[in-house]
Amino acid sequence: MDEKNTENYNKLIGTRVKMTRITKHISQTALAKEIGVTQTHLSNIENGRAGLTIPNLIKLHQILECPISSFFVDIEGEKEADN
C-alpha cells in the first residue's frame, strides 16, 4: 500500500468517525477524553491527518456503539472512485 492510499483511507475512516460522533451528539472533546487522546489528535484523526490505532478503533466502536466494520464499509470502492 502506498502513502497516497494510506492518506485516502485515513480521510475516509476519519470522516466516518466524525459523522458517527456527530450523529451520537458527542463533542470532540468528550470523545477524545473517553478514548484517551487529546482533542487535537482526535481532530487530526477525523480530518485524515492521523491514522487510528487498533486499540483506539476498538474504543471508538465501544463508545460510539457502532460496529467496527461501519468505519470500513465500501472503502475499496471509495478508493477506486478516487483514482
C-alpha positions as CSV (number, residue, x, y, z in Angstrom):
1,M,0.0,0.0,0.0
2,D,1.5,3.3,-1.0
3,E,1.4,6.6,1.0
4,K,-1.4,8.1,-1.1
5,N,-3.7,5.1,-0.5
6,T,-3.0,5.3,3.3
7,E,-3.9,9.0,3.3
8,N,-7.1,8.3,1.4
9,Y,-8.0,5.5,3.8
10,N,-7.3,7.8,6.8
11,K,-9.5,10.5,5.4
12,L,-12.4,8.1,4.7
13,I,-12.2,6.4,8.1
14,G,-11.8,9.8,9.9
15,T,-14.8,11.2,8.1
16,R,-16.9,8.2,9.3
17,V,-15.7,8.6,12.8
18,K,-16.7,12.3,12.7
19,M,-20.1,11.6,11.2
20,T,-20.8,8.9,13.8
21,R,-19.7,11.1,16.6
22,I,-21.9,14.0,15.4
23,T,-24.9,11.6,14.9
24,K,-24.5,10.4,18.5
25,H,-24.3,14.1,19.7
26,I,-20.9,13.6,21.3
27,S,-18.5,16.5,21.4
28,Q,-15.0,16.1,20.0
29,T,-13.6,17.0,23.4
30,A,-15.7,14.4,25.3
31,L,-14.9,11.6,22.8
32,A,-11.2,12.4,22.9
33,K,-11.2,12.2,26.7
34,E,-13.1,8.9,26.6
35,I,-10.6,7.2,24.2
36,G,-7.6,8.8,26.0
37,V,-6.2,11.1,23.3
38,T,-6.1,14.9,23.1
39,Q,-8.8,16.8,21.3
40,T,-6.2,17.9,18.7
41,H,-5.3,14.3,18.0
42,L,-8.9,13.3,17.5
43,S,-9.3,16.3,15.2
44,N,-6.4,15.0,13.2
45,I,-7.9,11.5,13.0
46,E,-11.3,12.9,11.9
47,N,-9.6,15.1,9.2
48,G,-7.3,12.3,7.9
49,R,-4.1,13.7,9.2
50,A,-3.5,10.9,11.6
51,G,-4.4,7.2,11.5
52,L,-6.2,5.1,14.1
53,T,-4.5,2.5,16.2
54,I,-6.4,-0.7,16.7
55,P,-6.9,-0.1,20.4
56,N,-8.4,3.3,19.7
57,L,-10.6,1.8,16.9
58,I,-11.9,-0.7,19.5
59,K,-12.6,2.1,22.0
60,L,-14.4,4.2,19.4
61,H,-16.5,1.2,18.5
62,Q,-17.5,0.7,22.1
63,I,-18.1,4.3,23.0
64,L,-20.0,5.2,19.8
65,E,-21.9,1.9,20.0
66,C,-21.4,1.0,16.3
67,P,-19.8,-2.0,14.5
68,I,-16.1,-1.6,13.8
69,S,-17.0,-2.5,10.2
70,S,-19.0,0.7,9.8
71,F,-15.7,2.6,9.6
72,F,-14.7,0.4,6.6
73,V,-17.9,-0.1,4.6
74,D,-17.2,0.2,0.8
75,I,-13.7,1.5,1.5
76,E,-12.3,-0.3,-1.6
77,G,-15.0,1.2,-3.8
78,E,-14.3,4.6,-2.4
79,K,-10.6,4.2,-3.2
80,E,-11.2,3.1,-6.7
81,A,-13.5,6.1,-7.3
82,D,-10.7,8.4,-6.3
83,N,-8.3,7.0,-8.9
